[in-house]
Amino acid sequence: MYKSVSAEEAVKVIKSNNRIYIQAAAAAPQILIDAMSDRHEELRNVEVSHLHIEGRTPYADPIYKDSFHVNSFFIGKNVRHTLKAGNGSYTPVFLSELPILFKQNIVPIDVAFIQVSPPDKHGYCSLGVSVEATLAAIGNAKKVIAQINPKMPRTHGDGIIHISELDVFVEHESPIHEHLLPDPSEIENKIGDFVAELIEDKSTLQMGIGSIPNAVLSRLGNHKNLGLHTEMFSDGVIDLILKNVINGDFKGVNPGRSMATFLMGTQKLYDYVDDNPFIEMRSADYVNDVSIIKKNPKMVAINSAIEIDVTGQVCADSIGTKMYSGVGGQMDYIRGASLSNGGKAILALPSQTSKGISRIVPFLKNGAGVVTTRAHVHYVVTEYGVANLYGKTIKQRVAELVKIAHPNHRESIAKAYFDGIK
């Protein structure tokens, strides 16, 4: 009844002027991406939209600008060049609201590219390591093209679709994209120490991917009864779950389970989540919904920034006017944690860049985007300590943030700020 075709055959459903949505992060189906890109000579004005995706992005080469235009909802390294080259755009959106853009046809989808596990005996496939806005894209796309991959973990939660929902599919086995992280540096470990001290037993955690989140997780081995309600997680949580440090017993939402909307890490992570009922994958409009997040008591949101000014304004998506990443879920979780009973919203970042430029600044760069406002910020953490800005006046905030800036910059930051407001 259901027949597999080649990738070349599958992507023939794509027409010029179509909009494509590609499943995010580690789930991006490389075989379909490559087959679509190979049609560059015959296709024109195809918009390829997605959040951050792992793997090759041949369609993003500026030489194919007449064929493909990249629309990023979160800008990854592999497509960042398109913004300057002119064959790419950025659509700012909270991750919690991206599914709404599809459901309400504000951003109509012609074709959805997805990667799923093989169907079970009832014909149901799993979206595996990435649900985010993919369910909404599937529900509203005119055509759904899938790579059915036995390497895709079968995860529990929202991401279950019947094979009959696939208009075309390709059976192809290939490794799921892995994301490897270096060991945290001495500075990142110091930040991890400070953040871990802010986390109480029975807290529920949200954190991104990176060396600082891993440094924090490595310091939580003696904590008790933590929960996980997060946009995404990586390998760092596995040992804490196995040690019963993370058990979800005191969560306010889906207690006894750990929740995410996408996953990215090594094969160890993908093996761990396969058919594991403790891990629940839900759509981004649920996982990142502020009204849901705040129901977790002692919700702790740990996020980062490109720079933060001394009043508490957080730039997390651009370097001046140059778009770098995206809004993502930072505001969803900063607000959700702030409204949680006993919750803590934390921004953690090194005090300066690898080139010695201070990341705590008197004023944001010209054109910098404010992802999190000064009214939303509670804690800011660097390797020099913790600044608690909640309920503080502007002058008090300046003093708090200057104290945790790098010593080489403290005097100049304060002077520049007070000279600038005279």
N, C-alpha and C positions, 0 to 999 in steps of 0.2 A: 504493500500500500504506500509506504514512504520510501523514496528512492534517493540515494546519495548521488550527487553530481560532482564534477570537477570544480575547483575554485574558479577557473576561467569561465566555465559555463554559468556558475552561480552569479557572478558579478555582471552578467549580461542584462540583468533587470535594471541596472543603473542607467539612467538617461541623463543627457545634458540638462543643466539647470536644476538637478535634484539636490536635496540636502540629505547628507548621510550623518547618522549618529553612531559613534563607535563606543562600545562598552569600555569602561575606564580601567586605568591602572594595569595590573598584571593580567587582566582578562582580555586585553586587546587581541583580536584574532589576526595574527600576523599573515597567515596565508591568504585571507580575504583582502587585507590591506595591500599586500603585494600585487594580487591579481587586479584589483581596482586601479592601482597606480600604473600597471602595464597597459591600461587602456587610454593613456594620456593623449594619444594621437587622435582618438575619435571622440573623446568627451570634452565638453566645454562648460565652463562656469558651474562646476560641481562644488558645492560647499561641504567641506568635511569638518564636522563639529564633534567636540569631545571635551572631557575634562583631561587632566593629566593622563597620558597613556605611556606604558613602557614599550620598548622595542623600536624598530625602524619606522620612519615616516617618510617614505620616498615621495609621496604626493606633496610634501611640504617644500620640495626643492623649488626655488624661484624660477627655474627654467620651465616649470610646468604651470606657471601662473595663469595662463589662458585656460587650462584644464581644471585646476583645483584651487580653491581658496579655503584657507584654514580658519575656522571660527572656534577659538578656545574659550571654554567656560572656566578653565584654570590652566595657566600657561606652563607647559613642561619644557625642559631644556631642549628636547628634540624638535620643538616647533617655535622656540623663542625668536629665532632669526627671522621668521616670517613677518613679524610686526614692522621691523625696520625695512625689510626687502619689499614690503607692500603686497605680499600675497597671503597676509594673515590679518585677523582682527581679534579683538578680545571683547567678550560680553561679560560685564560684571554681574554677578548673581550670587546670592547666598546658596550654598549647596542644598539647604532645606527647601528652597523655592525652585530649583531647576526642574524637578518633575512637574511643577505647576505650569512652566512655560510650554511643556509638551502637552499636558492634559488639556489645557485651554487653547491649544493651537496658536499661542502667541509666537512660538517657534515651531512651525509644522515640520514633521519628519517624513521624508519620502521612503528612506531605506534605513533600517537599523542593522548594524553589524554586531553579532554577539558570539560568544563562545560558551558552550555548555557541556555538561557531562552526558554520557550516553543515557538514553531513556531507560527507566526501570521497567519492570514487568507490566506496569500499568501505562507506560508511554510517557512518563514524566521525566524531564531533564532538569538539571540544576544549573543556575547561573554561577554557582561556585564562589569564586573569591571576589566578585564585584556585582553588587545589586544597584547601589546609588540611584541614578535616574533611569537605569536601563529598563525597568518594568514599565515606566511611563512611556518611554520611547517605543517599546514593543507594542504597547496598547494603542498607540496613536500613529505608528508608521504604516505606510501603505504596503510595504514589503519588509519581511524579516528574513535576513540571511544569517545562517549559523554555521560555525565550525563545531562539529561534535567531536570532542576530544576525550579519550579515556583517561588522560592525565589531569583533567579538570576535577578538583575535589567536589564531592557531593555534599553541599552544606544545607543546614536546616534553616527554616524561616520563610521569608517572602519569596525568595528567588527560585520558585518552582514553576516551570511552564510545560505544557503538554506539547509533544512533538507536532501535533496538528496545528499549533500556532506558528510553526516555521514554514514560510513559503518555499524556501530553498535551503538545503543544507549540504555541507561537505563533511565527510568523515575523514579526519586527519589527526594523527597522533603527533603531538609535539610538546616539549616541556613548557610549563607555565613560566612566564617571565619571572626571574628571581631578582630581588633587590638586596644587595649585600652592603652592609655598613661597616666602616672601620671602627676599631675600638675607640671609646671616648677619650679625648685628650685630658690633660691635667685640669685645664680650665673648665671643660665640660663636666668633669667629675666633681669639681668644687660646686658648680651650679647644681648638680644632681644632689649633693649633700644638703644644700640650703632648701631645695624644693621638697626633698623627702621629709625634712623636719616640719614642713607645713602640713603634711598629710597625716591626718588622724586615723586611727583604727575605725573601721566601719564606713570609710569614705568610698565613694564611687568615682572612678577615674576616667578622664578623657585626655588623650595625648596623641600627638601626631607621630610621624616617623622621623628618625634622625638620631644623632649621637646624644643629644641632651635627654630626650625621652628614655633612651636606653640607659643612660647614666642614672636617671631617676629610678627606673625599674630595678636596677641592680642594687639599689640601696633600700629596697622595701622588704627584704627577706624576713625581718623580724616584726613586720606589721601583721595585723590580724583582721580577717573578715572584710577584705576589700572587694569592691565590685568593679565591673568594667562596662561602661556605656559610652562608646566612643565612635567617632566617624570611621576610624581605621585603627588597626594595630598590626604589629610585626612580631618577630620571634621573641622579643624580650618578655612577653607576658607568659610564655609557655611554662617556664620553670616555676613562676609564682602560682600558676593554676595548679600545677602538679604538687606543689607544697601546701596547697590549701590556703595560701595567703589571699589569693583571689578566688572567692567562692560565690560571691553575689548574694549572700544570705541576707544582707541588710539593704539591698537596693529597693527603691520605691517602685521601680518599673521592671517588669519581668525578672523578679527575684530568682536566684538560683541559676541564672544564665548570664553569659557574657554576650554583649551585643555590639555589632559594628555594621557599617554599610559597605565597606570594602576592606580587603586585606592585601598586604604586600610584604613579602619577605623571602625566605629561602624555602627549599623543598621540605625542610623540617616542619615549617609552619603549615604548608599545604597538606602534608601527611597528617599532621595533628588535627586539622579541622575537618578532614574527610569523614563524613558520616558521624560527626561528633555533636550530639544533641546539646552539649553545654554551650556551644557556639551558635548564636542566632544571628543570621544575616537579614537585615530589614532594609526597606527602602529609605532613601535619604529624607523624604518628607515626614518620616516617623522618627528615625534615629536622631535627626538634627532639629527636630521641632522643639522650640524653647519651652512650650507648655508641657512637653513630655519630659525633657531633660530636668526641669526644675523639680519634678516629683521625687527625684533621688535625693535623700537627705545627705548632707556633707558631700555634695557634688564638687569635684575638683577638676577644673579645666586648666590644662597646661599647654600653652601655645607660645609662639615665638614672633619675632618681628625683624624687619630690616633695620628700622631705627625708631626711636621713641623720643619725643621732645620732653623738656623738663616740666611741662604742664600735664603730661600723660597721654598725649595724642600718639596713636600707634600707626605707623606706616608698615604694612605687611605685604603689599602687592606690587610696589614699584620702587625704583631707584630714581628719585626725582620724577621726570616725565617718562622715563623708560619703564614700560610695563615689564614685570619680572615673573609674577606667579598668578595670584588671584585672591579673591575674597574668601573662597572656600567656606569652611565651617567655623572659622574663628569667632565671628560675632554670635553665631548660634549658641556656641558653648560658653563663651564669656558671659553672655546674658543669662543663659540657663543656670550656670553655676552661681551667678550673683543672686538669682532669685531663689535658689535652693536653700532650705533650712540648714544653716551651718556651712553653706557652700563657700568655695574660694576660687576666684578667677585669677590665674597666674600667667604673667608674661615672663618667659625666661630666655635670656640671650647673653652672649659674651659681651663684655663692656666695650670691646673694639673689634674691628675687622682684622684679618690677617695682615693687612697693610698698615695697621696702627691708626686707623680712622675711628674716632669715637662713634658708637652706635647710640649713645645718649647725647642728644644735641640740644642747643638752645632753641632752634627753630627747625622744623622739617624742611627738607630741600624744596626748592621751587617746583611746583607741580606734583609733589608727593601725594599719594592717596591716603586718606585717613580711613583705615579699615575698622579700627576700634576707637571710639571717641574717648576723650578724657574723662567723661562721666561714667564710663563703663569699667575703667581699669581699677583693680584692687591692688594686687601685688605685682611688683616688678623685681626680678631676681637676676643678678649677675654674679660673677665669681667673687665680687666684693661684698655681697650681702643681699639683704631683702629690704625693699622700700614698700611700705604699706601706704598707699595713696588714698584709701577710702575715707571719705569724710574730711580730707585735708584741704586747706586753702591752697591757692596757686603758689603763694610764697613758701608754704610748708612743703608742697610737692617738689618745688625746685630744690629745696634743701635736702629732701629725702633722696632724690634721684642723683644729685651731684655727689652725695656720699657713696653711692654704689657705682659711679663712673670710674673709669681708669684713672689712677692718680695723676698721670701725665696730662689729663684734660680737665680736671675738676675746676681749677681756677679760671681757665679760659671759657669754659661753658657758662659758669655763673656770671662772669663779666659780660660776655656777649649777650646773654639774655637780658640782664638789667640795663645794659647800654641800649639795647634794641627797643625796650619798652618806654624809655624816657620820652 
